[in-house]
Amino acid sequence: MNIVDIFSKNLKKYRLEKKLSQEKLAELCSFNRTYISSLERGIRTPSLKSIEIISEKLERSEERFSR
């Protein structure tokens, strides 16, 4: 499993733990819902800034997305 796959899996896991829809997470992050969907499916690779924003909104450290 590569880093994008790990990030994608963890993004979805942490989003669901917070009981957030893709749309709600996107709104909190000021992203488009389709961007969150693409990240979760491993279609897009997030920038470091995107990882920082998402981790802040999901209350997880950036490092937890890569484990």
C-alpha positions as CSV (number, residue, x, y, z in Angstrom):
1,M,0.0,0.0,0.0
2,N,1.5,3.4,-1.0
3,I,1.2,6.7,1.0
4,V,-1.7,8.0,-1.1
5,D,-3.7,4.8,-0.4
6,I,-2.9,5.1,3.3
7,F,-3.9,8.8,3.4
8,S,-7.1,8.0,1.5
9,K,-8.1,5.2,3.9
10,N,-7.3,7.3,7.0
11,L,-9.1,10.4,5.7
12,K,-12.4,8.4,5.3
13,K,-11.9,6.7,8.6
14,Y,-11.3,9.9,10.6
15,R,-14.2,11.7,8.7
16,L,-16.6,9.0,9.6
17,E,-15.4,8.9,13.2
18,K,-16.4,12.5,13.4
19,K,-19.7,11.7,11.8
20,L,-19.1,14.2,9.0
21,S,-20.3,13.9,5.4
22,Q,-17.9,14.7,2.6
23,E,-19.9,17.8,2.0
24,K,-19.6,19.0,5.6
25,L,-15.9,18.3,5.8
26,A,-15.4,20.2,2.5
27,E,-17.4,23.1,3.9
28,L,-15.3,23.2,7.1
29,C,-12.1,23.1,5.0
30,S,-13.3,25.6,2.3
31,F,-12.9,22.8,-0.3
32,N,-15.2,21.4,-2.9
33,R,-17.0,18.2,-2.0
34,T,-15.6,16.5,-5.1
35,Y,-12.1,17.3,-3.9
36,I,-12.7,15.4,-0.6
37,S,-14.3,12.5,-2.6
38,S,-11.2,12.4,-5.0
39,L,-8.8,12.3,-2.0
40,E,-10.7,9.5,-0.4
41,R,-10.7,7.5,-3.6
42,G,-7.0,8.1,-4.1
43,I,-7.6,9.9,-7.4
44,R,-6.0,13.2,-6.2
45,T,-2.9,13.7,-4.1
46,P,-3.3,16.4,-1.4
47,S,-0.9,19.3,-1.0
48,L,0.8,19.7,2.3
49,K,-1.5,22.7,3.0
50,S,-4.5,20.6,2.3
51,I,-3.3,17.9,4.7
52,E,-2.7,20.6,7.4
53,I,-6.2,22.0,7.0
54,I,-7.9,18.6,6.9
55,S,-6.0,17.4,10.0
56,E,-6.9,20.5,11.9
57,K,-10.6,20.1,11.1
58,L,-10.6,16.4,12.0
59,E,-8.5,17.1,15.1
60,R,-5.8,14.6,14.1
61,S,-2.1,15.2,13.7
62,E,-0.8,15.3,10.1
63,E,1.4,12.2,11.0
64,R,-1.7,10.1,11.7
65,F,-2.7,10.2,8.1
66,S,0.4,8.4,7.0
67,R,0.2,5.4,9.4
